[in-house]
Amino acid sequence: MPAAPASLIPKLLLARRRWLVGALAGSWAAARAQARQILQVGPRRALRSLAAAARQARDGCLIEVDAGEYPADVAYWPQHGLHLRAVGGRVHLLAQGASVMGKGIFVTAGQDIRIEGFDFSGAAVADGTGAGIRMDRGSLHLRDCRFRDNQFGLLTNNEADARLSLEDCEFGPVMPGQRHNHNLYVGRIAALRVIGCDLHHGTFGHLLKSRAAFNQLLYSRLSDEPEGRASYELEFPNGGRAWVMGNLIVQSAQTDNPALLAYGAEGQVWPENELILVHNTLIDRRPSGGSFLRLKPGPAPVRVRLLNNLCAGTARLSPASGWEASGNAHASWSDFVDAAAGDYRLRPDSIWRGRSVEAGLASGPEGQYLRLRPERQYQAPRHSVALESAASLSPGAFPFD
């Protein structure tokens, strides 16, 4: 066989190197997949409970749980890299008086835990802080999970390096008869990210209360509902950085607090303090009027940006001196498709159509940034959808409709 021309030798060597790297990577991935522990849980499986799976699971374990109800099945998860996934439908965990460590249905403490397709209900403990999930430490990502009739939906400890991410989840209502319990309560952790979620039916407590250093609330819905009476719909009591974009936030006529959103009410604890409200629809149903934003100044300056928000109700969004405010609008009820039924999309003939302004970027910790132009939109129930690009946007959470 003739030798390859000299000009082709470097290319052949490069191709061979890439082939070897690919082959080694494929072999490593296959070995890793083969070595990964997979546990299956269900009424007709060898493991019939999540509690039993928690005792056997190792780091990196995939736990597949057959759809159905799992009464009084509580578990502690200290492992890292766990993935719990519902199979064939939803997995419903009913506390029925049981709790793990006196805290709730699940307690998580590992890094990089993922849970998908689970429902948590009935968590109650003696001190009134029973949670569907108590996140003690580590990092946790939930997708398509629901929390109903718990003393708290999800509750975290104060762990400075902990991280929580929630996607397409539902929180509400809280357990009847509770006072000052929150649908979602996040302690002093590093970061919270909420996208495409639905928080509703608060009872005296807040729909979302977060003390995290860095918060992202995107394309979600926070609503008392007509019969709900939450306190704040959204609160960042210790300041920090809060990016709030593309959300529908509704305060009911029976609200327990006239302010829809509060920032810094319990004092600043983080070195950086910033509140960005952009492309939100803020609805105040309180007959005597409430306030859209209550911000308590602290020792450190707070950068506030209010851009392209759409408000409705007796209250007004009133920027303070030094705040950046542009493109905000105050709609009448007739501007919406059907405000009485909770459809807060702008009518085609509304004067506010296409009247948003360019908002630029927000830069955050660890090189993160957010383009302050919506790329998604909330869609019921508990979901968000990608949007087509458009030359002009309308203010509010539904900029293209």
Secondary structure, DSSP 8 states (H G I E B T S, - for coil): -----GGGHHHHHHHHHHHHHHHHHHHHHHHHHHHS-EEEESTTSSB--HHHHHHH--TT-EEEEEEEEEET--EEE--SS-EEEEEEEEEEEE-TT--BTTTEEEEE-SSSEEEESEEEE----TTS--EEEEE-SSEEEEES-EEES-SEEEEE---TT-EEEEES-EE----TT-SSB-SEEE-S-SEEEEES-EEE--BBS-SEEE--SEEEEES-EEE--TT-B-S-SEEETT--EEEEES-EEEE-TT-SSSEEEEESTT---SS--EEEEES-EEEE--TT--EEEEE---SS--EEEEES-EEESS------TT-EEES-EEE-GGGEEEGGGTEEEE-TT-TTTT------EEE-GGG-EEESS-SEEEETTTEEEE----S---SSS-S--
